[in-house]
C-alpha cells in the first residue's frame, strides 16, 4: 500500500513539472550579434505558470508555458518595425539552471533570406531567487 501511494506521489510530482518560480537570468545574442542580458520571472505551478521576460530594452509576457517533468516550453511574441515575431523556447530545468533553445518561428509563407536567422540559439539561465 505504501509503495502505491509513494509511486503515485512521485508520478504526480514528475508530471506537474519542475519548480520554476523565481527570477532566472542569462545572456542572449541580440540582433547585431551583441550580447544582451535577459531575465525571466516565473510564478505559479503545474499548468498555471505565468511569466515575464525582461530584456535591455523591453519587457514582454511569457505565453504558452508547459512543464512536463524537467522539460519546459514557452513562447514570447514581439512587435518590431510593424511586424510581429514569435520566439519558441524549449529546454530542461535542473535545479538552479535552465538550458534553453530559442528559435524564431517563421511567419506563414515567409522564407528565411538569411538561412541562419531562424536557427536555434542556446541559452543558459541561472536562478537568482
N, C-alpha and C positions, 0 to 999 in steps of 0.2 A: 504494500500500500504506500509506504513512504517513498519507494523508488518511483512509483507512478506520479505522485504529487511533485517530487523533485524534477522529474523529466518534464512534466507539464510546465512547471515554473521556468525552467531553463529554456524550453522551446518558445514560450511566450516572450521571454526577455530577448531572445535572438530575433524573433520575428518583428518585435517592436523597433528594433534598431538601436544603434549606439546613442549615447547621450551626447548631443552636440550643443547643448545650451551653453551660451557664453560668447566671448569675443575671440575670433580667430584672425590671425594676421600673417601676411606674407608679401611677396612681390610678384608682379607680372610684367611682361614686355608690353609697352604701350604701342600706339600707332606707328611711331617712328623708331621702334626698337629701343626706346628709352625704358629704363626700369622704373616702374611705378609701385609705390606702396599701396596695398589694398587690405581692407579689413572687412570681416563679416560678423554680424551679431545675429545669433540664433536664439530663439526662445520656444518653449513648448516641448512636447514629447510625442512619441508614436506617430500617428498620422496627422496631428495638428501642430506642425512646426512652422513658425514664421521666421522671417529674417530680413536683413537689410545689408546691402553691400556699400561700403564707404570707400571711395577712391580719392585721388588727389583733387579731382575737380567736381565730383558729384556724389550723390547717394541714390541708390536705386533699390526697390523692393526685390526680395528673393521670391521666386514663384515655383510652384510645382515641386515642392520638396518631397522626396521619397526616401525613406530609410528602410533597408532590408538587411538585418544583421549589422555588419560593419560597412555595408555599401551605401553610398549616398548619391542622389541625383537631384539637381535643381537647375533652374534657369534664371537668367537676367535679361531683361529687354531694355534696349536703349533707343533713343532717337538722336540721329546725327545728320546734319545737313538736310533736314526734311525727310529723311528716310529712316525706317526702323531696322534694328538689328536684334537678333536673339542669340544669346550665348548659352550653350548647354554645358553644365559641369557634371562630371561623374568621377567617382573615386571611392576611396576607403578611409575609414576613421579608425585609428589605432591609438588609443589613449589620448595623449595631448597633441597628436599630429594628424593632419588630414592631407592625404595625397590625392590631388585632383587632376583631371584632364579637362581643359576648356577648348571648345570648338565653336566656331561661328556657324550658325545654321544659315545656309544659303536660302534666299527667297525663291518661291516657285518660279521656274524659268530663268533664274539668274545663273550665269556662268561665272566662274571664278577666273578673271583675267590674269591674276597673279596666283598661280596654282598653289602657292603656299599660304595665301591669305586666310583660307578657311581650314588650314591644317591644325590638328590638335596641339595644344600647348600644355606642358606640365607645370603644375603649381603645387608648392608645399606650403601649407598653413600650419601655424603653431597656435595652440590655445593660450590665451592670456589669462582669462578668468573662467 
